[in-house]
């Protein structure tokens, strides 16, 4: 009911008012029920003006990642099934994995205003202050083998950079495999986790953290991280950015499902900050330097080591030298 009332308020006539009677008739509820829902919306942070004989007028939408606002602005079949919203959560990836283990469908989306245990790859802490960024995770159930799961990280990075470059005009790049960078500082990161048997994936959770309106980072990362607001000085609508990212991901994911992952690889190469550069690769058991030559059809980084040999890197930390 809240979503329907919000939609009516958003699409009101020229003067912005919609009468309680009109809402009542269109939704088939009493005027008292309408008033109660309007009251509940105000408690969520909506500023709604009430005027006798004219009705209700939406004056301000709260700066929260509310499911009703996401659904209203999201043109998607993949992400239309379930949106779980939290003011505060340990980790959106953990919540998405919980939903996935309970059988929730592909496209289940988890969003939070704050993460208290947000993390990046290898368990690193991810600063996730309240109401300043996009902290989200979603469930996928592709019919693939476990080694193919890393392709979803490539897809998500390409989708996000496509939006930031083409819709927002920002010269952001991808540092293999999962970092979205601006002037050598981290703007966003992607963490992909999965549940799998030997031969098939049960589900994949793709987590994304985007520094949107953050102005100050903790001292330990202030030289490493950056936000959209720090780049341009503007405050961004987080709901609209999230919806643009999800819609682009859906398009790119469909390419992957249809067997056209090479198109994603081609995009990744145009967005890469890594290829052609001298890099240091830190793996679990070894570290080495070399030149990043290319990525292969599976998204593995091809590196030419100092002794001339070429290796394909499945995972690890990469830094530019």
Secondary structure as a PSIPRED ss2 file (coil, helix, strand):
# PSIPRED VFORMAT (PSIPRED V4.0)

   1 X C   1.000  0.000  0.000
   2 X H   0.000  1.000  0.000
   3 X H   0.000  1.000  0.000
   4 X H   0.000  1.000  0.000
   5 X H   0.000  1.000  0.000
   6 X H   0.000  1.000  0.000
   7 X H   0.000  1.000  0.000
   8 X H   0.000  1.000  0.000
   9 X H   0.000  1.000  0.000
  10 X H   0.000  1.000  0.000
  11 X C   1.000  0.000  0.000
  12 X C   1.000  0.000  0.000
  13 X C   1.000  0.000  0.000
  14 X C   1.000  0.000  0.000
  15 X C   1.000  0.000  0.000
  16 X C   1.000  0.000  0.000
  17 X E   0.000  0.000  1.000
  18 X E   0.000  0.000  1.000
  19 X C   1.000  0.000  0.000
  20 X H   0.000  1.000  0.000
  21 X H   0.000  1.000  0.000
  22 X H   0.000  1.000  0.000
  23 X H   0.000  1.000  0.000
  24 X H   0.000  1.000  0.000
  25 X H   0.000  1.000  0.000
  26 X H   0.000  1.000  0.000
  27 X H   0.000  1.000  0.000
  28 X C   1.000  0.000  0.000
  29 X C   1.000  0.000  0.000
  30 X C   1.000  0.000  0.000
  31 X H   0.000  1.000  0.000
  32 X H   0.000  1.000  0.000
  33 X H   0.000  1.000  0.000
  34 X H   0.000  1.000  0.000
  35 X H   0.000  1.000  0.000
  36 X H   0.000  1.000  0.000
  37 X H   0.000  1.000  0.000
  38 X H   0.000  1.000  0.000
  39 X H   0.000  1.000  0.000
  40 X H   0.000  1.000  0.000
  41 X H   0.000  1.000  0.000
  42 X H   0.000  1.000  0.000
  43 X H   0.000  1.000  0.000
  44 X H   0.000  1.000  0.000
  45 X C   1.000  0.000  0.000
  46 X C   1.000  0.000  0.000
  47 X E   0.000  0.000  1.000
  48 X E   0.000  0.000  1.000
  49 X E   0.000  0.000  1.000
  50 X E   0.000  0.000  1.000
  51 X E   0.000  0.000  1.000
  52 X C   1.000  0.000  0.000
  53 X C   1.000  0.000  0.000
  54 X C   1.000  0.000  0.000
  55 X E   0.000  0.000  1.000
  56 X E   0.000  0.000  1.000
  57 X E   0.000  0.000  1.000
  58 X E   0.000  0.000  1.000
  59 X E   0.000  0.000  1.000
  60 X E   0.000  0.000  1.000
  61 X C   1.000  0.000  0.000
  62 X C   1.000  0.000  0.000
  63 X C   1.000  0.000  0.000
  64 X C   1.000  0.000  0.000
  65 X C   1.000  0.000  0.000
  66 X C   1.000  0.000  0.000
  67 X H   0.000  1.000  0.000
  68 X H   0.000  1.000  0.000
  69 X H   0.000  1.000  0.000
  70 X H   0.000  1.000  0.000
  71 X H   0.000  1.000  0.000
  72 X H   0.000  1.000  0.000
  73 X H   0.000  1.000  0.000
  74 X C   1.000  0.000  0.000
  75 X C   1.000  0.000  0.000
  76 X C   1.000  0.000  0.000
  77 X C   1.000  0.000  0.000
  78 X C   1.000  0.000  0.000
  79 X C   1.000  0.000  0.000
  80 X C   1.000  0.000  0.000
  81 X C   1.000  0.000  0.000
  82 X C   1.000  0.000  0.000
  83 X E   0.000  0.000  1.000
  84 X E   0.000  0.000  1.000
  85 X E   0.000  0.000  1.000
  86 X E   0.000  0.000  1.000
  87 X C   1.000  0.000  0.000
  88 X C   1.000  0.000  0.000
  89 X E   0.000  0.000  1.000
  90 X C   1.000  0.000  0.000
  91 X C   1.000  0.000  0.000
  92 X H   0.000  1.000  0.000
  93 X H   0.000  1.000  0.000
  94 X H   0.000  1.000  0.000
  95 X H   0.000  1.000  0.000
  96 X H   0.000  1.000  0.000
  97 X H   0.000  1.000  0.000
  98 X H   0.000  1.000  0.000
  99 X H   0.000  1.000  0.000
 100 X H   0.000  1.000  0.000
 101 X H   0.000  1.000  0.000
 102 X C   1.000  0.000  0.000
 103 X C   1.000  0.000  0.000
 104 X C   1.000  0.000  0.000
 105 X C   1.000  0.000  0.000
 106 X C   1.000  0.000  0.000
 107 X C   1.000  0.000  0.000
 108 X C   1.000  0.000  0.000
 109 X E   0.000  0.000  1.000
 110 X E   0.000  0.000  1.000
 111 X E   0.000  0.000  1.000
 112 X E   0.000  0.000  1.000
 113 X C   1.000  0.000  0.000
 114 X C   1.000  0.000  0.000
 115 X E   0.000  0.000  1.000
 116 X C   1.000  0.000  0.000
 117 X C   1.000  0.000  0.000
 118 X C   1.000  0.000  0.000
 119 X E   0.000  0.000  1.000
 120 X C   1.000  0.000  0.000
 121 X H   0.000  1.000  0.000
 122 X H   0.000  1.000  0.000
 123 X H   0.000  1.000  0.000
 124 X C   1.000  0.000  0.000
 125 X E   0.000  0.000  1.000
 126 X C   1.000  0.000  0.000
 127 X C   1.000  0.000  0.000
 128 X C   1.000  0.000  0.000
 129 X C   1.000  0.000  0.000
 130 X C   1.000  0.000  0.000
 131 X C   1.000  0.000  0.000
 132 X C   1.000  0.000  0.000
 133 X E   0.000  0.000  1.000
 134 X E   0.000  0.000  1.000
 135 X E   0.000  0.000  1.000
 136 X E   0.000  0.000  1.000
 137 X E   0.000  0.000  1.000
 138 X E   0.000  0.000  1.000
 139 X E   0.000  0.000  1.000
 140 X E   0.000  0.000  1.000
 141 X C   1.000  0.000  0.000
 142 X C   1.000  0.000  0.000
 143 X C   1.000  0.000  0.000
 144 X C   1.000  0.000  0.000
 145 X C   1.000  0.000  0.000
 146 X H   0.000  1.000  0.000
 147 X H   0.000  1.000  0.000
 148 X H   0.000  1.000  0.000
 149 X H   0.000  1.000  0.000
 150 X H   0.000  1.000  0.000
 151 X H   0.000  1.000  0.000
 152 X H   0.000  1.000  0.000
 153 X H   0.000  1.000  0.000
 154 X H   0.000  1.000  0.000
 155 X H   0.000  1.000  0.000
 156 X H   0.000  1.000  0.000
 157 X H   0.000  1.000  0.000
 158 X H   0.000  1.000  0.000
 159 X H   0.000  1.000  0.000
 160 X H   0.000  1.000  0.000
 161 X H   0.000  1.000  0.000
 162 X H   0.000  1.000  0.000
 163 X H   0.000  1.000  0.000
 164 X H   0.000  1.000  0.000
 165 X H   0.000  1.000  0.000
 166 X H   0.000  1.000  0.000
 167 X C   1.000  0.000  0.000
 168 X C   1.000  0.000  0.000
 169 X C   1.000  0.000  0.000
 170 X C   1.000  0.000  0.000
 171 X C   1.000  0.000  0.000
 172 X C   1.000  0.000  0.000
 173 X E   0.000  0.000  1.000
 174 X E   0.000  0.000  1.000
 175 X E   0.000  0.000  1.000
 176 X C   1.000  0.000  0.000
 177 X C   1.000  0.000  0.000
 178 X C   1.000  0.000  0.000
 179 X E   0.000  0.000  1.000
 180 X E   0.000  0.000  1.000
 181 X E   0.000  0.000  1.000
 182 X E   0.000  0.000  1.000
 183 X C   1.000  0.000  0.000
 184 X C   1.000  0.000  0.000
 185 X E   0.000  0.000  1.000
 186 X E   0.000  0.000  1.000
 187 X E   0.000  0.000  1.000
 188 X E   0.000  0.000  1.000
 189 X E   0.000  0.000  1.000
 190 X E   0.000  0.000  1.000
 191 X E   0.000  0.000  1.000
 192 X E   0.000  0.000  1.000
 193 X E   0.000  0.000  1.000
 194 X E   0.000  0.000  1.000
 195 X E   0.000  0.000  1.000
 196 X E   0.000  0.000  1.000
 197 X C   1.000  0.000  0.000
 198 X C   1.000  0.000  0.000
 199 X C   1.000  0.000  0.000
 200 X C   1.000  0.000  0.000
 201 X E   0.000  0.000  1.000
 202 X E   0.000  0.000  1.000
 203 X E   0.000  0.000  1.000
 204 X E   0.000  0.000  1.000
 205 X E   0.000  0.000  1.000
 206 X E   0.000  0.000  1.000
 207 X E   0.000  0.000  1.000
 208 X E   0.000  0.000  1.000
 209 X E   0.000  0.000  1.000
 210 X E   0.000  0.000  1.000
 211 X E   0.000  0.000  1.000
 212 X C   1.000  0.000  0.000
 213 X C   1.000  0.000  0.000
 214 X C   1.000  0.000  0.000
 215 X C   1.000  0.000  0.000
 216 X C   1.000  0.000  0.000
 217 X C   1.000  0.000  0.000
 218 X C   1.000  0.000  0.000
 219 X C   1.000  0.000  0.000
 220 X C   1.000  0.000  0.000
 221 X C   1.000  0.000  0.000
 222 X C   1.000  0.000  0.000
 223 X C   1.000  0.000  0.000
 224 X C   1.000  0.000  0.000
 225 X E   0.000  0.000  1.000
 226 X C   1.000  0.000  0.000
 227 X C   1.000  0.000  0.000
 228 X H   0.000  1.000  0.000
 229 X H   0.000  1.000  0.000
 230 X H   0.000  1.000  0.000
 231 X H   0.000  1.000  0.000
 232 X H   0.000  1.000  0.000
 233 X C   1.000  0.000  0.000
 234 X C   1.000  0.000  0.000
 235 X C   1.000  0.000  0.000
 236 X C   1.000  0.000  0.000
 237 X C   1.000  0.000  0.000
 238 X H   0.000  1.000  0.000
 239 X H   0.000  1.000  0.000
 240 X H   0.000  1.000  0.000
 241 X H   0.000  1.000  0.000
 242 X H   0.000  1.000  0.000
 243 X H   0.000  1.000  0.000
 244 X H   0.000  1.000  0.000
 245 X H   0.000  1.000  0.000
 246 X H   0.000  1.000  0.000
 247 X H   0.000  1.000  0.000
 248 X H   0.000  1.000  0.000
 249 X H   0.000  1.000  0.000
 250 X H   0.000  1.000  0.000
 251 X H   0.000  1.000  0.000
 252 X H   0.000  1.000  0.000
 253 X H   0.000  1.000  0.000
 254 X H   0.000  1.000  0.000
 255 X H   0.000  1.000  0.000
 256 X H   0.000  1.000  0.000
 257 X H   0.000  1.000  0.000
 258 X C   1.000  0.000  0.000
 259 X C   1.000  0.000  0.000
 260 X C   1.000  0.000  0.000
 261 X H   0.000  1.000  0.000
 262 X H   0.000  1.000  0.000
 263 X H   0.000  1.000  0.000
 264 X H   0.000  1.000  0.000
 265 X H   0.000  1.000  0.000
 266 X H   0.000  1.000  0.000
 267 X H   0.000  1.000  0.000
 268 X H   0.000  1.000  0.000
 269 X H   0.000  1.000  0.000
 270 X H   0.000  1.000  0.000
 271 X H   0.000  1.000  0.000
 272 X E   0.000  0.000  1.000
 273 X C   1.000  0.000  0.000
 274 X C   1.000  0.000  0.000
 275 X C   1.000  0.000  0.000
 276 X C   1.000  0.000  0.000
 277 X C   1.000  0.000  0.000
 278 X E   0.000  0.000  1.000
 279 X E   0.000  0.000  1.000
 280 X E   0.000  0.000  1.000
 281 X E   0.000  0.000  1.000
 282 X E   0.000  0.000  1.000
 283 X C   1.000  0.000  0.000
 284 X C   1.000  0.000  0.000
 285 X C   1.000  0.000  0.000
 286 X C   1.000  0.000  0.000
 287 X E   0.000  0.000  1.000
 288 X E   0.000  0.000  1.000
 289 X E   0.000  0.000  1.000
 290 X E   0.000  0.000  1.000
 291 X E   0.000  0.000  1.000
 292 X E   0.000  0.000  1.000
 293 X E   0.000  0.000  1.000
 294 X E   0.000  0.000  1.000
 295 X E   0.000  0.000  1.000
 296 X C   1.000  0.000  0.000
 297 X C   1.000  0.000  0.000
 298 X C   1.000  0.000  0.000
 299 X C   1.000  0.000  0.000
 300 X C   1.000  0.000  0.000
 301 X E   0.000  0.000  1.000
 302 X E   0.000  0.000  1.000
 303 X E   0.000  0.000  1.000
 304 X E   0.000  0.000  1.000
 305 X E   0.000  0.000  1.000
 306 X C   1.000  0.000  0.000
 307 X C   1.000  0.000  0.000
 308 X C   1.000  0.000  0.000
 309 X C   1.000  0.000  0.000
 310 X E   0.000  0.000  1.000
 311 X E   0.000  0.000  1.000
 312 X E   0.000  0.000  1.000
 313 X E   0.000  0.000  1.000
 314 X C   1.000  0.000  0.000
 315 X C   1.000  0.000  0.000
 316 X C   1.000  0.000  0.000
 317 X E   0.000  0.000  1.000
 318 X E   0.000  0.000  1.000
 319 X E   0.000  0.000  1.000
 320 X E   0.000  0.000  1.000
 321 X C   1.000  0.000  0.000
